[in-house]
Amino acid sequence: MSANLTTKEASHLLRRLHTLLVLGKRSNTLALALRRALDEIHQWPQSMPFAAHFEKRPPRLVFAGYGPKFIKLIQEIIDQGSMHMLETLQQDYSPFFCELCELPGIGETVARRMFYERMIETYEDLCVAFANNVLAQITGFGDTRVRIIEAWINARTIDPTVAACDVVTDVRPSHPNIPAEITTTSRDTNTLPESKH
């Protein structure tokens, strides 16, 4: 049974697992393997079904030299469209916090500052902070990072499903393009980016 994910969708799952492993400071060897594999997978046709890359050669041959834990993750994506390890680890962090960490130029340290200094815990909070020029007040947040956030907001305005890791890092200044209805925040959750385990 195949899950029929595209290569891009599978890549996003692998990137999220990498992010969660790094955030949780778990299995550095697996995190490094994921990062190396993601560099390779990024070169593949992204709209092609992920499983199609393994029709002639199984994952253990396509990813020769990778450990059995990594090969098992690839096989789970092919068969089920998800990974048990990912489902377990993503209970520890909010999806928005992970996306911020995956945004080129932001990372874990700045994402934590965004939460702790300005209580930016949702995408809507981020839009409000951007529209009100609050981001520049966060420690370590210069013009470049503001333009990175602007690029992500602009990309999500066009396609709400765009992943943070897909934002182009060419951040020349441009005019903000935030929908008018995003001027106030509504918090439907008060969860911290990290659970209290």
Salt bridges, closest charged atoms under 4 A:
ASP92 OD2 - ARG26 NH2 3.22
ASP92 OD1 - HIS197 ND1 3.80
GLU99 OE1 - ARG156 NH1 3.80
GLU102 OE2 - ARG16 NE 2.76
GLU108 OE2 - ARG112 NE 3.06
GLU121 OE2 - ARG187 NH1 3.18
ASP125 OD2 - ARG187 NH1 3.06
ASP166 OD2 - LYS8 NZ 3.76
ASP166 OD2 - HIS12 NE2 2.73
ASP170 OD2 - ARG172 NH1 2.82
GLU194 OE1 - ARG112 NH1 3.07
